[in-house]
């Protein structure tokens, strides 16, 4: 069985008695974890990601990053975790044939040239503050916007997480 099936079975047996993740004081229930993994699995499948395809998540250990990793396992895709400390040419080689990347806005400025590669059909830009509690969002969100406001190239392949969910999250085919 896949790692996801093993994890999901364990989560479901808990009946939400315990949190799946505690992130900056926000308690994410196990049912929400499953819901988010399925959502991002549908988004990836809606984007055309198939079993064996490579996806590139660029981000710190945020809840969404974990959702992407587990969702890619659920649909049979391979999440390639590039080392952002590596030289640009090594990073390019590690991208293989990836057509989809998920990048958090605080890291976007480090890999702008890599994301501009024509091979990427979709670059989903996630705000790092998405899972933070409201008080932290009020502090961190303006700082992130200042850091990244001139970075993103305005190209149709760059979409926000909310746009990706609206556009591709209604996929209703098989996920596993």
Phi and psi in degrees as a GROMACS rama.xvg file:
@    title "Ramachandran Plot"
@    xaxis  label "Phi"
@    yaxis  label "Psi"
@TYPE xy
-74.0867  161.195  UNK-2
-58.396  -40.4728  UNK-3
-60.0275  -45.782  UNK-4
-59.2942  -40.4208  UNK-5
-63.0861  -47.516  UNK-6
-63.9913  -45.8654  UNK-7
-61.9116  -41.5545  UNK-8
-61.035  -42.3989  UNK-9
-65.7402  -40.3426  UNK-10
-65.4732  -45.2937  UNK-11
-64.3133  -32.7389  UNK-12
-70.7073  -16.4848  UNK-13
-79.3173  -21.2029  UNK-14
54.0997  38.5015  UNK-15
62.1755  24.2808  UNK-16
-72.3627  -25.5393  UNK-17
-126.206  156.825  UNK-18
-76.4055  149.439  UNK-19
-82.8379  -42.3318  UNK-20
-143.441  140.616  UNK-21
-117.74  117.43  UNK-22
-128.055  113.126  UNK-23
48.3744  44.9481  UNK-24
81.4029  -4.68887  UNK-25
-90.5108  126.212  UNK-26
-94.551  115.967  UNK-27
-101.987  114.162  UNK-28
-68.1293  158.324  UNK-29
-63.7565  -35.4452  UNK-30
-65.6755  -36.9392  UNK-31
-67.2729  -38.0571  UNK-32
-58.5077  -49.8799  UNK-33
-60.0901  -44.2497  UNK-34
-59.1895  -44.2711  UNK-35
-68.3722  -38.8565  UNK-36
-62.6752  -44.8233  UNK-37
-64.8855  -39.8322  UNK-38
-58.9737  -50.7556  UNK-39
-70.9556  -27.1105  UNK-40
-64.3248  -43.8879  UNK-41
-63.5234  -40.3658  UNK-42
-61.1316  -48.0358  UNK-43
-62.7778  -44.4257  UNK-44
-63.9233  -39.1721  UNK-45
-63.1982  -28.7581  UNK-46
-78.9021  -7.26039  UNK-47
97.7907  7.93429  UNK-48
-71.3292  128.111  UNK-49
-114.983  169.444  UNK-50
-56.9664  133.113  UNK-51
91.224  -16.0031  UNK-52
-69.7256  155.402  UNK-53
-100.214  135.724  UNK-54
-123.118  148.684  UNK-55
-115.787  106.196  UNK-56
-93.903  121.877  UNK-57
-108.763  107.404  UNK-58
179.826  165.785  UNK-59
-80.1904  179.01  UNK-60
-76.5229  71.9655  UNK-61
-97.5335  159.707  UNK-62
-54.0336  -41.5324  UNK-63
-62.4245  -37.2279  UNK-64
-60.6644  -41.7812  UNK-65
-66.8455  -40.4643  UNK-66
-58.2954  -44.6089  UNK-67
-62.0222  -46.0582  UNK-68
-60.0013  -48.141  UNK-69
-70.2783  -39.0916  UNK-70
-63.9683  -37.9472  UNK-71
-64.3861  -38.8124  UNK-72
-63.672  -41.1377  UNK-73
-59.3186  -41.4072  UNK-74
-90.0815  -1.33426  UNK-75
88.5194  8.07387  UNK-76
-82.4929  165.197  UNK-77
-111.149  118.708  UNK-78
-86.0659  116.502  UNK-79
-94.376  122.017  UNK-80
-102.216  93.6088  UNK-81
-71.1684  147.381  UNK-82
-88.4567  109.052  UNK-83
-70.7378  -7.6725  UNK-84
-85.8243  -9.7611  UNK-85
-75.4087  155.205  UNK-86
-61.2779  155.087  UNK-87
-53.8695  -42.1768  UNK-88
-66.5797  -32.9206  UNK-89
-70.2622  -40.8701  UNK-90
-60.4323  -43.4839  UNK-91
-59.8343  -42.5505  UNK-92
-65.225  -33.1664  UNK-93
-77.4897  -8.6968  UNK-94
-80.9774  -12.0813  UNK-95
48.936  -126.345  UNK-96
-111.303  30.9156  UNK-97
-62.5733  135.438  UNK-98
-110.036  -13.6501  UNK-99
-130.115  135.082  UNK-100
-131.215  145.253  UNK-101
-117.344  122.821  UNK-102
-133.061  139.293  UNK-103
-89.791  140.342  UNK-104
-56.1657  -29.4522  UNK-105
-72.1755  -17.2565  UNK-106
-103.558  -12.61  UNK-107
-55.591  -39.6014  UNK-108
-66.2117  -19.7356  UNK-109
-78.5063  -21.6978  UNK-110
-130.259  25.113  UNK-111
-54.7418  -45.3813  UNK-112
-65.0058  -38.1231  UNK-113
-66.2379  -41.3793  UNK-114
-70.1046  -19.4078  UNK-115
-76.0075  -9.18677  UNK-116
-55.0538  137.31  UNK-117
-64.2257  -20.2552  UNK-118
-62.7921  -27.1652  UNK-119
-77.7324  118.812  UNK-120
-84.297  -35.9325  UNK-121
-137.007  133.265  UNK-122
-123.277  109.19  UNK-123
-91.9168  119.453  UNK-124
-100.717  118.409  UNK-125
-106.914  137.498  UNK-126
-78.3945  133.504  UNK-127
-66.5245  -17.1707  UNK-128
-90.8484  0.730914  UNK-129
-52.8345  -43.0664  UNK-130
-95.9143  2.91242  UNK-131
-75.1538  157.36  UNK-132
-71.7534  165.104  UNK-133
-57.9374  -42.4212  UNK-134
-61.8121  -44.0968  UNK-135
-68.1453  -36.437  UNK-136
-59.4027  -40.5622  UNK-137
-62.742  -29.1979  UNK-138
-86.1214  -49.1923  UNK-139
-80.1981  -35.125  UNK-140
-58.6414  -47.3096  UNK-141
-62.449  -34.4202  UNK-142
-66.0194  -42.2128  UNK-143
-63.159  -42.5527  UNK-144
-62.0892  -40.659  UNK-145
-63.0832  -41.0579  UNK-146
-68.7396  -31.9937  UNK-147
-112.422  2.22923  UNK-148
-63.6874  -28.7351  UNK-149
-103.298  4.11921  UNK-150
-85.4222  -51.1819  UNK-151
-65.0502  125.268  UNK-152
-77.0482  131.119  UNK-153
-77.8933  93.6308  UNK-154
-134.016  147.993  UNK-155
-59.9419  -23.8488  UNK-156
-75.0715  -17.483  UNK-157
-84.7142  118.774  UNK-158
-134.825  150.945  UNK-159
-76.3851  164.261  UNK-160
-60.4386  -41.0867  UNK-161
-63.6773  -39.9076  UNK-162
-65.835  -41.3725  UNK-163
-60.7272  -42.1754  UNK-164
-64.4235  -45.0566  UNK-165
-64.7444  -41.8931  UNK-166
-78.925  -38.2046  UNK-167
-118.953  -10.088  UNK-168
-72.891  -6.939  UNK-169
-90.3812  9.41782  UNK-170
-54.6613  130.049  UNK-171
-121.834  18.8773  UNK-172
-86.2989  -170.526  UNK-173
-68.1445  137.137  UNK-174
-101.833  -37.7364  UNK-175
